[in-house]
């Protein structure tokens, strides 16, 4: 069952990638603007990450009667980045296409952000080169 889930996940990733390529070609032909670029991807992944982790920070701080301002500031910065991307979409494309492209971005960048978190964790695991620790003084 795990293998089928993995194959389904890979197939969904390929389908998402192909849809994004098609959508970019379509919007480039219609309005000379691409909604899914490296800059937008970076901004949206950072924004979603900041909103998520800022909310977690806020919740943890309020549960412990701590300072909730840090999480609030992180969420505000994430919201400003998200608003900047949306504003850029509306400034560079017609209103109807901006609505469509922005909705597509807001929906499709969620799984991309989740995948990015796992990729970053995997890269950090490989780069850290964690090795097992052996206890030489053990009598077991």
Secondary structure, DSSP 8 states (H G I E B T S, - for coil): -HHHHHHHHHHHHHHHHHHHHHHHHHHHHHHS--SS-HHHHHHHHHHHHHHHHHHHHHHHHHHTT--THHHHHHHHHHHHHHHHHHHHHHHHS-HHHHHHHHHHHHHHHHHHHHHHHHHHHHHHHHHHT------TT---
